[in-house]
Amino acid sequence: MPVTYLACIVILGITVVPLLYVFLDGARSTAQISNSSTALPNPWVWSNYGTILSSASFWQFLGNSALIAGVATALAVGLGSMVAFALSRYAFRGREVVYTLFITGILFPIGIAALPLFLQLQLLGLLDNQFGVALPEAAFSLPITILILRPFMRAVPVELEDAALVDGASRLRFFVQLMLPMCKPALITVGLLAFVTSWNQFLLPLLVFTTQSHFTLPLGVSTYQSTYSSNTALILAFTALAALPALAVFVWAERYLVAGAAGAVKG
């Protein structure tokens, strides 16, 4: 057990300490950072965060990220839950083949599909369009969504479904009113994963957007870095604020994430 605790402390330090320094350095001046990159702010320079929060471009980037992540998450959870329901509750020829095809999508990172995806979006007229980012992000989130949801749905007793059908409920009503509420931890888990993945996505927005007014927060960080390259503290303040919404969502849904992952492993 001591070894386990030590490993947890080391992993916590590796992940949390750099993030903590980003927030702290955002409250310092560039001169302070140049003198010592690891010291605490002295004095605290809260004006960096004030400058970012009073910037119209930051809120525009934030709104774009929220819109794209919201649409991608809704599509991934909605479509993924329907596919998982069909693959878990219906017996048909080739069911496992279809499931395997979906799951193999986990093996292909978005960078491999960059060129064909760009050409397809160009053909559909979705370049420089928020839906041109949200739709592919939802598609790339479908494999992990189905992988987690299918075991949950298979674990629901068949007798419960039969009883609902005998009482006059349709399969659609059973899916919406019984299946989805019972899979709430898994739904929140896959929703969280889809949201955070979309929020942190850099390559796809870079590929699709050419107009700065459509940029998401990761592209906004890159824009700020090139515009204010001499003001390291301001860049770090922008980076910290850009990470805050996804971090808050993750902290809120953490207990559901553990329950959803445990259910997927059991299934």
C-alpha positions as CSV (number, residue, x, y, z in Angstrom):
1,M,0.0,0.0,0.0
2,P,2.7,2.6,0.8
3,V,4.1,2.0,-2.8
4,T,0.6,2.7,-4.2
5,Y,0.3,5.9,-2.2
6,L,3.7,7.0,-3.3
7,A,2.8,6.4,-6.9
8,C,-0.4,8.4,-6.5
9,I,1.6,11.3,-5.0
10,V,4.1,11.2,-7.8
11,I,1.4,11.2,-10.5
12,L,-0.5,13.9,-8.7
13,G,2.7,16.0,-8.5
14,I,3.4,15.5,-12.2
15,T,-0.1,16.5,-13.3
16,V,-1.1,19.2,-10.7
17,V,2.2,21.1,-10.1
18,P,2.6,22.4,-13.7
19,L,-1.0,23.4,-13.8
20,L,-0.6,25.2,-10.5
21,Y,2.4,27.1,-11.8
22,V,0.4,28.2,-14.8
23,F,-2.2,29.8,-12.5
24,L,0.4,31.3,-10.2
25,D,2.6,32.7,-13.0
26,G,-0.5,34.2,-14.5
27,A,-0.6,36.4,-11.4
28,R,3.0,37.5,-11.7
29,S,4.7,40.0,-14.0
30,T,6.9,38.9,-16.9
31,A,9.9,40.4,-15.0
32,Q,9.2,38.2,-12.0
33,I,9.0,35.1,-14.2
34,S,12.3,36.1,-15.9
35,N,14.0,36.5,-12.5
36,S,12.7,33.2,-11.1
37,S,10.3,30.8,-12.9
38,T,9.4,28.9,-9.7
39,A,8.9,31.7,-7.1
40,L,5.5,32.8,-5.7
41,P,4.0,36.0,-7.0
42,N,5.4,39.0,-5.1
43,P,3.5,41.2,-5.4
44,W,0.4,39.5,-6.9
45,V,-0.4,41.0,-10.3
46,W,-4.1,40.3,-10.7
47,S,-4.4,42.8,-13.5
48,N,-3.2,40.1,-15.9
49,Y,-6.4,38.1,-15.3
50,G,-8.4,41.4,-15.4
51,T,-7.0,42.2,-18.8
52,I,-8.0,38.8,-20.2
53,L,-11.5,38.9,-18.7
54,S,-12.1,42.4,-20.1
55,S,-11.0,41.3,-23.5
56,A,-13.9,40.8,-26.0
57,S,-11.8,38.3,-28.0
58,F,-11.5,36.0,-24.9
59,W,-15.3,35.8,-24.5
60,Q,-15.7,35.2,-28.2
61,F,-13.2,32.3,-28.1
62,L,-15.0,31.0,-25.0
63,G,-18.4,31.2,-26.7
64,N,-17.1,29.4,-29.8
65,S,-15.5,26.6,-27.7
66,A,-18.7,26.2,-25.6
67,L,-20.9,26.0,-28.7
68,I,-18.7,23.5,-30.5
69,A,-18.1,21.4,-27.4
70,G,-21.9,21.4,-26.6
71,V,-22.9,20.3,-30.0
72,A,-20.2,17.7,-30.3
73,T,-21.1,16.3,-26.8
74,A,-24.9,16.2,-27.5
75,L,-24.3,14.4,-30.9
76,A,-21.8,12.0,-29.5
77,V,-24.0,11.1,-26.4
78,G,-27.3,11.1,-28.4
79,L,-26.2,9.0,-31.4
80,G,-23.8,6.9,-29.3
81,S,-26.5,5.9,-26.9
82,M,-28.8,4.9,-29.7
83,V,-26.1,2.8,-31.4
84,A,-25.1,1.2,-28.1
85,F,-28.8,0.3,-27.4
86,A,-29.1,-1.4,-30.8
87,L,-25.9,-3.3,-30.4
88,S,-26.7,-4.4,-26.8
89,R,-30.4,-5.2,-27.0
90,Y,-31.0,-6.4,-30.6
91,A,-29.8,-9.7,-32.0
92,F,-29.0,-9.5,-35.7
93,R,-26.5,-11.0,-38.1
94,G,-23.2,-9.1,-38.2
95,R,-23.9,-7.3,-34.9
96,E,-20.4,-8.0,-33.5
97,V,-18.8,-7.0,-36.8
98,V,-20.6,-3.6,-36.7
99,Y,-19.5,-3.2,-33.1
100,T,-15.9,-4.0,-34.0
101,L,-15.9,-1.5,-36.8
102,F,-17.0,1.2,-34.4
103,I,-14.5,0.3,-31.8
104,T,-11.6,0.3,-34.3
105,G,-12.2,4.0,-34.6
106,I,-10.4,4.4,-31.3
107,L,-7.2,3.3,-33.0
108,F,-7.2,6.1,-35.5
109,P,-6.2,9.6,-34.3
110,I,-7.7,12.6,-36.0
111,G,-4.4,13.6,-37.5
112,I,-4.4,10.6,-39.8
113,A,-7.8,11.7,-41.3
114,A,-6.8,15.3,-41.6
115,L,-6.5,15.5,-45.4
116,P,-9.6,13.4,-46.4
117,L,-11.6,15.2,-43.7
118,F,-10.5,18.6,-45.0
119,L,-11.6,17.6,-48.5
120,Q,-14.9,16.2,-47.3
121,L,-15.7,19.4,-45.3
122,Q,-14.7,21.5,-48.3
123,L,-17.1,19.4,-50.5
124,L,-19.9,19.9,-47.9
125,G,-19.2,23.6,-47.6
126,L,-18.4,23.3,-43.9
127,L,-15.0,25.0,-43.9
128,D,-14.8,28.0,-41.6
129,N,-18.0,26.8,-39.9
130,Q,-18.5,25.7,-36.3
131,F,-20.4,22.6,-37.4
132,G,-17.4,21.7,-39.6
133,V,-15.6,21.1,-36.3
134,A,-18.4,19.9,-34.1
135,L,-19.6,17.1,-36.4
136,P,-16.1,15.4,-36.9
137,E,-15.4,15.8,-33.2
138,A,-18.7,14.0,-32.4
139,A,-17.8,11.2,-34.9
140,F,-14.4,10.7,-33.3
141,S,-16.1,10.5,-29.8
142,L,-18.5,7.8,-30.9
143,P,-16.2,4.8,-30.5
144,I,-15.4,5.4,-26.8
145,T,-19.0,6.4,-26.2
146,I,-20.3,3.0,-27.6
147,L,-17.5,1.1,-25.8
148,I,-18.6,2.5,-22.4
149,L,-22.4,2.5,-22.9
150,R,-22.8,-1.0,-24.4
151,P,-21.8,-2.9,-21.3
152,F,-24.1,-0.8,-19.2
153,M,-27.1,-1.4,-21.4
154,R,-26.4,-5.1,-21.7
155,A,-26.4,-5.4,-17.9
156,V,-30.0,-4.1,-17.7
157,P,-32.2,-7.3,-17.1
158,V,-34.2,-8.5,-20.2
159,E,-37.1,-9.1,-17.8
160,L,-37.4,-5.4,-17.2
161,E,-37.7,-4.7,-20.9
162,D,-40.2,-7.5,-21.4
163,A,-42.3,-6.2,-18.5
164,A,-42.3,-2.7,-20.1
165,L,-43.3,-4.1,-23.5
166,V,-46.1,-6.1,-21.9
167,D,-47.4,-2.9,-20.2
168,G,-47.7,-1.3,-23.6
169,A,-44.5,0.6,-23.8
170,S,-42.7,0.8,-27.1
171,R,-39.0,0.1,-27.4
172,L,-38.4,3.8,-27.9
173,R,-40.3,4.6,-24.7
174,F,-38.3,1.9,-22.9
175,F,-35.1,3.4,-24.2
176,V,-35.9,7.0,-23.2
177,Q,-37.8,6.5,-19.9
178,L,-36.0,3.5,-18.5
179,M,-32.8,2.7,-20.2
180,L,-31.2,6.2,-20.3
181,P,-32.0,7.0,-16.6
182,M,-30.5,3.7,-15.5
183,C,-27.3,4.5,-17.5
184,K,-26.9,8.0,-16.0
185,P,-23.4,7.5,-14.7
186,A,-22.2,6.1,-18.0
187,L,-23.9,8.9,-19.9
188,I,-22.2,11.6,-17.8
189,T,-18.9,9.8,-18.3
190,V,-19.1,9.7,-22.0
191,G,-20.4,13.2,-22.1
192,L,-17.5,14.4,-20.0
193,L,-15.0,12.7,-22.2
194,A,-16.6,14.1,-25.4
195,F,-16.7,17.6,-23.9
196,V,-13.1,17.7,-22.6
197,T,-11.8,16.2,-25.9
198,S,-13.7,18.8,-27.9
199,W,-12.7,21.6,-25.6
200,N,-9.0,20.8,-25.9
201,Q,-9.0,20.0,-29.6
202,F,-6.5,22.1,-31.6
203,L,-5.8,20.4,-34.9
204,L,-9.3,20.3,-36.2
205,P,-10.2,23.9,-35.5
206,L,-6.9,24.9,-37.0
207,L,-7.7,22.9,-40.1
208,V,-11.2,24.2,-40.5
209,F,-11.2,27.9,-39.4
210,T,-9.6,30.8,-41.2
211,T,-11.5,33.6,-39.6
212,Q,-10.4,34.6,-36.2
213,S,-13.9,35.3,-35.0
214,H,-14.6,31.5,-35.2
215,F,-11.5,30.5,-33.2
216,T,-11.8,28.3,-30.2
217,L,-9.8,28.8,-26.9
218,P,-6.9,26.6,-27.9
219,L,-6.5,28.6,-31.1
220,G,-7.0,31.7,-29.0
221,V,-4.0,30.8,-26.8
222,S,-1.9,30.4,-29.9
223,T,-3.1,33.7,-31.2
224,Y,-2.3,35.4,-27.9
225,Q,1.1,33.8,-27.9
226,S,2.0,35.2,-31.2
227,T,0.5,38.6,-30.5
228,Y,1.9,39.1,-27.0
229,S,5.1,37.0,-27.3
230,S,7.0,39.4,-25.1
231,N,4.4,39.3,-22.3
232,T,4.7,35.8,-20.9
233,A,2.6,36.5,-17.8
234,L,-0.4,37.6,-19.9
235,I,-0.1,34.4,-22.0
236,L,-0.1,32.2,-18.9
237,A,-3.1,34.1,-17.5
238,F,-5.0,33.4,-20.8
239,T,-3.9,29.8,-20.7
240,A,-5.1,29.3,-17.1
241,L,-8.5,30.9,-17.8
242,A,-8.9,28.8,-21.0
243,A,-8.4,25.6,-19.0
244,L,-10.6,26.6,-16.1
245,P,-14.1,25.7,-17.6
246,A,-13.0,22.2,-18.7
247,L,-11.4,21.7,-15.3
248,A,-14.6,22.8,-13.5
249,V,-16.7,20.4,-15.5
250,F,-14.3,17.5,-14.8
251,V,-14.3,18.2,-11.1
252,W,-18.1,18.3,-11.0
253,A,-18.5,15.0,-12.9
254,E,-15.6,13.1,-11.3
255,R,-17.7,10.8,-9.2
256,Y,-19.8,9.9,-12.2
257,L,-16.6,9.3,-14.3
258,V,-15.4,6.7,-11.7
259,A,-18.8,5.0,-11.6
260,G,-19.1,4.9,-15.4
261,A,-15.6,3.5,-15.9
262,A,-16.2,0.8,-13.2
263,G,-19.5,-0.2,-14.9
264,A,-17.8,-0.4,-18.3
265,V,-15.0,-2.7,-16.9
266,K,-17.6,-5.0,-15.2
267,G,-19.5,-5.3,-18.4
